[in-house]
Amino acid sequence: MSCKVGLTEWRLAASGPEAVRLAALVGADGVQLDFGGPGRGEPIDGPGRIEALRAAAAECGVDLLALAGNQFNDVGLTAESEIVRPLLIRLLDAAVELGVPLVFVPSFRRSAIDGLESFTRTAEVLRWASAEAAARHVLLANENVLDGERARALAEEIDSPAFRLVLDTFNPVATGRCVAELVALASDLLADQVHLKDGPPTVGASPLLGSGIGKLDETVDALRRHQAPVHAFVLENDYRDGDSVRLAADLAWARRRAELFPARHSIRGAGR
């Protein structure tokens, strides 16, 4: 058996239980969910939502892979602690109720790490959040566009066995970085779920996986060469237009690459 192939709820034309059912319909193994929030749909911890998602996953045989806190793109990880910490707690608690092994938060837009101050403040809040994640036996990851050395420095500042880095195959390229070099420098720190995306653009009808400027096969080769722990390749091209042909083509591309990686259990808890 090979590693899994999944979808991201926030890049689909469906959401909630319907996204889970869509994943099953197109032959994906799992789905990463978004917490939601203002402008991003009803929060996942709203009445009955977690129960409905778990029921849909059980009914369809689809894995709930991870929970994303994309709302932090709008709020900012380095905003006032009385805003950020309660939201992180809700995110982690929802992950426990969902039964997912991985929670991740982005460092884009209002959470961007664009200097020493934001780097230091991001490390502080993620250090605190990683301790909370470890207490709940889940892993916490951060998705950013730092180069390999700075990404490793961030992990060293956080200094938690519950912390990981989410690898995206295109976001660093969009900022002029080489993803294969990032893998070489930080493969041991990566979360075991990798976002597959190609471009440009990053929003809208993106190129089919492997046909853009992302050099995805170089990244896949680097993941193999450095023995990165890949449990799932998760599609993050934009399918919100409902283009089922493009989605099917990308799933097939990802499935062929997934066959290069043996099946493994997703890492849980605080152990590295």
C-alpha positions in Angstrom: 0.0 0.0 0.0 1.1 3.6 -0.6 0.6 6.8 1.3 -2.8 8.5 1.1 -4.1 11.2 -1.2 -6.4 13.8 0.2 -8.3 17.1 -0.5 -8.5 20.4 1.3 -12.0 21.5 2.2 -11.3 25.2 1.7 -10.3 24.7 -2.0 -13.5 22.7 -3.0 -16.9 23.7 -4.2 -18.4 21.9 -1.2 -17.9 22.3 2.5 -18.7 20.5 5.7 -20.1 17.0 5.4 -20.6 17.6 1.7 -16.9 18.1 1.2 -16.3 14.7 2.9 -18.9 13.1 0.6 -17.2 14.8 -2.4 -13.8 13.4 -1.4 -15.3 9.9 -1.3 -17.1 10.4 -4.7 -13.9 11.4 -6.5 -11.8 8.7 -4.9 -9.7 10.6 -2.4 -8.7 8.9 0.9 -9.2 11.8 3.2 -9.8 15.5 3.7 -8.3 18.4 5.6 -10.9 20.5 7.3 -11.0 24.3 8.1 -12.1 25.7 11.4 -14.1 28.4 9.7 -15.0 31.8 11.2 -16.0 35.2 9.8 -16.0 35.1 6.0 -15.0 31.4 6.1 -18.2 29.6 7.1 -19.7 28.5 10.3 -17.1 27.6 12.9 -16.5 23.9 13.1 -17.3 23.8 16.8 -20.8 25.1 16.2 -23.8 22.9 17.4 -23.8 19.5 15.8 -21.1 20.3 13.2 -18.4 18.0 14.5 -20.8 15.1 15.0 -22.1 15.6 11.4 -18.5 15.5 10.0 -17.6 12.4 11.9 -20.7 10.7 10.8 -20.1 11.6 7.1 -16.5 10.4 7.4 -17.6 7.0 8.9 -20.3 6.6 6.4 -18.1 7.3 3.4 -14.9 5.7 4.6 -13.0 9.0 4.3 -10.2 9.9 6.8 -10.4 13.3 8.6 -6.7 14.2 8.2 -6.2 17.5 9.8 -7.8 20.8 11.0 -6.6 24.1 9.6 -7.0 27.5 11.4 -7.1 29.6 8.2 -8.9 32.3 10.2 -5.5 33.3 11.5 -4.8 34.8 8.0 -7.4 37.4 9.0 -6.8 37.6 12.8 -3.0 37.4 12.9 -1.1 34.9 15.1 0.7 37.8 16.7 -2.4 39.8 17.6 -3.4 40.4 21.2 -3.1 37.2 23.3 -6.6 37.6 24.6 -7.8 37.1 21.0 -5.3 34.6 19.8 -5.1 32.1 22.7 -8.8 31.4 23.1 -9.1 30.8 19.3 -6.1 28.4 19.4 -7.7 26.5 22.3 -10.9 26.2 20.3 -9.0 24.9 17.3 -7.1 22.3 19.4 -10.2 21.2 21.3 -12.1 20.8 18.0 -9.3 18.7 16.6 -9.5 16.4 19.6 -13.3 16.0 19.1 -12.8 15.3 15.4 -10.1 12.7 16.1 -7.6 14.3 13.8 -3.8 14.0 14.6 -2.7 17.3 13.1 -3.7 21.0 13.6 -2.0 23.7 11.6 -2.0 27.5 11.4 -0.8 29.7 8.6 1.7 32.5 8.6 0.3 34.5 5.7 -1.4 37.9 5.4 -1.9 39.3 8.9 0.2 36.3 10.3 3.1 36.8 7.9 6.6 36.5 9.3 8.2 39.5 7.7 10.8 40.6 10.1 12.6 39.9 13.4 9.7 41.1 15.6 7.1 39.0 13.8 9.4 36.0 13.9 9.9 36.3 17.7 6.3 36.9 18.4 5.3 33.9 16.2 7.7 31.7 18.0 6.3 32.8 21.3 2.7 32.0 20.5 3.5 28.7 18.8 5.7 27.7 21.7 2.7 28.2 24.0 0.3 26.5 21.6 2.6 23.5 21.1 2.5 22.9 24.8 -1.3 23.0 24.6 -1.2 20.6 21.7 1.1 18.2 23.5 -1.3 18.1 26.4 -4.1 17.0 24.0 -1.9 14.4 22.2 -2.1 16.2 18.8 0.6 17.8 16.7 0.6 21.5 15.9 2.2 22.7 12.6 2.9 26.1 11.0 2.7 26.8 7.3 5.0 29.6 6.2 7.3 30.7 3.3 10.6 30.9 5.3 13.7 29.5 3.8 15.0 26.3 5.2 17.5 27.9 7.7 14.9 30.3 9.1 12.2 27.6 9.2 14.6 25.4 11.2 15.4 28.4 13.5 11.7 28.9 14.1 11.3 25.2 15.2 14.4 25.5 17.4 12.9 28.7 19.1 9.6 26.8 19.7 11.6 23.7 20.9 8.6 21.3 21.2 8.3 17.7 20.1 4.7 18.5 19.3 5.7 21.1 16.6 6.0 20.6 12.8 6.3 22.6 9.6 3.7 22.1 6.8 5.3 21.8 3.4 3.5 23.4 0.5 5.0 22.7 -2.9 4.3 26.1 -4.4 3.9 28.9 -1.8 7.7 29.1 -1.4 8.2 29.1 -5.1 6.0 32.2 -5.4 8.4 34.0 -3.1 11.5 32.9 -5.1 12.5 29.9 -3.0 13.4 26.4 -4.0 11.2 23.8 -2.2 13.6 21.0 -2.8 16.3 22.9 -0.9 13.8 23.6 1.9 13.2 19.8 2.1 16.9 19.1 2.3 17.4 21.5 5.2 14.2 20.7 7.2 12.9 17.2 6.2 13.0 16.0 9.8 10.8 18.8 10.9 8.0 18.4 8.4 4.5 17.4 9.1 3.6 14.1 7.4 0.9 15.7 5.3 2.2 17.6 2.3 0.2 20.2 0.3 0.4 19.7 -3.5 -0.1 22.9 -5.4 1.2 24.3 -8.7 1.1 27.7 -10.3 0.9 30.5 -11.0 -1.7 31.6 -10.1 -2.3 30.6 -6.5 -6.0 31.5 -6.7 -8.3 30.5 -9.5 -7.8 27.9 -12.3 -4.2 26.8 -11.4 -2.2 24.6 -13.7 -2.5 20.9 -13.4 -0.1 19.4 -10.9 3.3 19.1 -12.5 2.5 21.4 -15.4 3.3 24.8 -13.7 6.5 26.3 -12.5 6.5 24.6 -9.1 8.9 21.8 -10.1 6.8 19.4 -8.1 8.7 16.3 -9.2 11.9 17.8 -7.9 10.2 18.3 -4.6 8.8 14.7 -4.6 12.2 13.4 -5.3 13.7 15.4 -2.5 11.1 14.1 -0.1 12.1 10.5 -1.1 15.8 11.2 -1.0 15.7 12.7 2.5 13.2 10.1 3.7 10.6 12.7 4.8 7.7 11.1 6.7 4.9 11.5 4.1 1.6 10.0 5.3 -0.6 12.0 2.8 -0.3 14.1 -0.3 -3.1 16.7 0.0 -4.3 18.6 -3.1 -4.4 22.4 -2.6 -4.9 23.6 -6.1 -8.1 25.7 -6.4 -11.2 23.5 -7.3 -13.8 25.9 -6.1 -15.1 26.3 -9.6 -16.3 22.7 -9.5 -14.1 21.6 -12.4 -14.3 17.8 -11.9 -12.0 17.0 -14.8 -9.1 19.1 -13.4 -9.7 17.6 -10.0 -9.6 14.0 -11.4 -6.4 14.7 -13.3 -4.7 16.1 -10.2 -5.8 13.2 -8.1 -4.4 10.8 -10.7 -1.1 12.7 -10.7 -0.9 12.7 -6.9 -1.8 9.0 -6.7 1.1 8.1 -9.0 3.5 10.0 -6.7 2.0 8.5 -3.6 2.8 5.0 -4.9 6.5 6.0 -4.4 5.9 6.3 -0.6 5.0 3.3 1.6 1.8 3.5 3.6 2.4 4.7 7.2 0.3 5.6 10.2 -0.1 9.3 10.8 2.1 10.5 13.6 0.1 11.4 16.7 0.8 13.0 20.0 3.9 14.8 21.0 6.6 12.3 20.0 9.0 13.3 17.2 
